[in-house]
C-alpha cells in the first residue's frame, strides 16, 4: 500500500448499528453492516468490537480511517444566543449542564465541543463519551491504520450536501435505523435541530411533525423544502413531499443497491 496514497476506510458507528467500507475514488467496496435491536445511549462496546473484527479481516495497515458517529453517540445541541454566554468555554459549560440534565450521570464523562456562531445566532454543541474516543483511537492504531477524523453523522452529511440545498428555508433529514435527525437551516443560519424516534413517524405525517416541532421551539411557521438523505428510489420512504439527496457514494457491483451508504457520512 502506498504511503503517499493510503487506502481510505469509512466507518459508521451507532449504538444500534455498525457499518464499514473501503473507499477508492468515491467507490464503495467491502461494505458490511450489522444492526442490533436492543441498545442504550451508552452501549457502544459491542458495535465497536464488531468494527474491530472487521478491521482485522481487511488488514488496513497505513490506511486513513474516518468515522461518522450516530446521533446517540455524538448528540448535537442547538442552543439559543445568550448575551452572558459568548465565549467558547462558557458555551461548553452550559452545553455540559444541559447534557447532564438530559442524560444524567452518563454525560459526566463526555467531551463537549462548540462551534462558534455569529452575534445573536444560535450556536452548536456536540458531545461524545471520552471513553469511546479513547477506545476507538486505540482500536484503529492497533490495526496499523491512522484515525483521520471522527465526526457526527448529521454534520458530515450537512457539510457535504449544503451546496445542493438550494432553498432559503429547508429541512435536512438524516435517517438512522432507530432515529431521525432533523436540521432546519434558514437564510444561512441554523434555526432548529431535533432528534426524533423513527417510531414517531408511524403516528403523525412528517410535515405535521416538523410544524409541531417548529412551533414548540417558538419559531414562526415557514415554507421550507424537506430534503431526505437517501438514494432517489427511497425518497418517499418517509413522506411523499421529501426531496432525495443522494450522499454521493458510488456502488461497486457487490454492494446491494438498497444499502444505507449515508451512514458512512458525506462523500466529500
N, C-alpha and C positions, 0 to 999 in steps of 0.2 A: 504494500500500500504506500502511495506517495505521501511524503510529509508535506510537500507543497500543496497538494490537492487531496486532503484527507477525505475519507468516506464520511458521509453525513447520516446520522440516525436521528429520527424523531420519536419521542415517547409522549404519550398522553396518559396521565395518571389521575384517578379519582378514587373515592372510597368504594364505588360500586363497579369500577371498570379499570382495565389497563389495556393500552394499545402500543404497538411498536412497529416501525417500518424503516427500511433503508431508503435513502433518497439519492437519486442521481439525475441531475438536470430537471428537477421537478417531478420526476417519475417515481412512483411509489412501488416498492417491491418488498417481498418477505413480510407482508402485512400479517400481523397477529393481533387478536383481540380476545379478551375474556371478561365476562361480567359476573357479578355476584348479586344475589337478591337481597341479602341482609347486610347492611353496612351502617356504621355510625360515623359521625363527623370526624372522628379521630382514628378510624380503622384503616390506616394506610399501610400497615405492615404486610398484609397478605398481597395486595396489588404490587407493592414494591418488590417483594420476594419473587413474584411471578415474573416481573420485568427483569430481575437479576438473572433468573434461569434462562430467559430468552437471550439476554446479552451473552451469556456463556456459550450458547449454541451458535451465535452469529460471529464470534471471535472478532470483537470490534477494536482491536488494538490500533491506537493512534487515530481513531475516529472522533469526530466532533458530534457531541450529543446535545440536542435541545429538548427541553421538557416543557410541556404545557400542563398546568395543574388545573383541576376542576374547580368549580365554584365552592365545593365543600372543603377542599384542601387549601385553597387560596381565596377566601371570601373577600369580596370587594365592598367598600362603603363609599357612598357619595354624601358628604357632609356639607351642610349649608355654611355659607360665609358667616364668620363672626369677627367683629372688629377687635375683640380681645384675644383672638387666636389666629395670628397671622404668620408666625414663624414655624418652620418645619418641625422643630422639636415640640412645640405646643400642639400642633395638629396631630403628631404621633401620639402624644399623651392622651388627647381627647379621643382619638380613634381607639386606643387601647382600652380606655374606660368603657366605651360603647361596646366593644367586642366582649369584654368581661361581663357586661350586663346581659348580653345576648347568649353567650356560650358558657358562662360560668367559669369554674376553675380551669377548664380545658384551655382557655385562652391565655392563661398566665405565662406560658412558655412560648408564645407566638412572637415572631419578629414582624414589626409593623413598618411599612414604608408608605410615604405620602408623595403625591405628585403635585408640584407647585401649580397654582392657578392664578388667573388674573384677579385684579382688585374686584371685590364683591362677587366673585364667581364661586360656585361650589368647588370643593376640592376632593380629590380621590385618594382613598387609603386602601391598602391591601395588607393582609396578614397571612403568615404561614408558620406552621409549627417548626421551631428551630431544630427539633429532633428529626423531623422529616428531612429538612435541608441537609443536615449533617449526614444522615443515613444515605440519602440519595448521592451526595458527593462521594462518600466512601465506597459505595457500590460501583459507581462509574469509574473511579480511579482504580479500584481493584480489578476491573475488567480490562484495564490498559487504555481506556478511552479518556477523552477530555470533556468535561462538562462546560458547554459553551454558554448556555442560558437556561434560566428557569423563569417562566412567565405564566401569569394567569391566562387560562384558555380564552376567556372573553376579550381580554386586552390584546392578545396576539392576533385574534381574528379581526377585531375592530381596527387595529393599526393597518392590517393588510388590506382591508376592504373599504376603508373610509373614502378613498377617491372614487369609488363606484357607487356610493350612496348620494345620488345627485338630487337631493330634495332639501329645502330649507329646514323641514322638520321630519325626523324619521325615527323609527324604532329598529334596532338590530336585535334579532332573537337568536340566541345560541342554545340549541338543544343538547342536553346530555341524557344518558339513559334514564335518570330519575329527576332531573331538574331542568328548568328553563331559565336562562338569564336574559332579561330584557333591558336593553340600554336605550335611553331616549337622548337624542342629540338634536339640538335646535340652534340654528344661527351660529354654528361654530362652538357651542358650549354644551357640556353635559347638563342635563336637566333632571334625569331620574335614572336610578339603577335599582332593579328589583330581581330577586331570585325566587322563583316560584316552583312548587312541586308539579311535575308533569301531570299528576293525577287531577290537579285542579282544572285542567283544560277539558276534562271529560264532562264537567258540570256547567261550564259557562263559555259562551263564544269568546274567542280571543279578543276581538275588538272591544267587547264589553268589559272584559277583564282589564285590558290596558287603560280604558277610560276610567274605570273604577280606581285603579292604582294612581292615575294622574290626579284625580280629584282628592283622594285620600292624602296625597302629598301636598295639597294646596295649590296645585298648578292650574292655570286656565285650560279649558278644553281647546284642543288644537287638531287641525287636519294634518295627519302625518302618514307617510308611507311606511309600510311594515315590511322589513327585509328579514328573510329567514336564511340562515347559513345552512345550505344543503345543496344537493345536486338538483337540477331542474325537474327531473322526474318526480321528485318528492316534495316539490314546493307547496303543494296543497295538503301535506300530511297533517298540519296543524290547523290551517284555515285557508279557505279559497282566496282570501284577499292578500295573502303573502306573496312577496316577490322573491324569487330564489336568488341567492348569491352563492355561486359555486366558490369554494375556498381556493380553487386553482390548481389542485393536485392532479397529476396525470396518472391514469391507472395502467399498470402493467397487466399483461393477459391473465396472470394467475390471481389477481386481486378481484374479488366479487364486486360487481358494479354497485351493489347496494351498501357497500362498506362505508361507515361514517368517518371518512378521512378527515373531516373537520376537527375531530378530537385530537389530531396532531398539531393543531394550531394553524396560523396563517402560513401560506406557502412562500411568502416573500421574506 
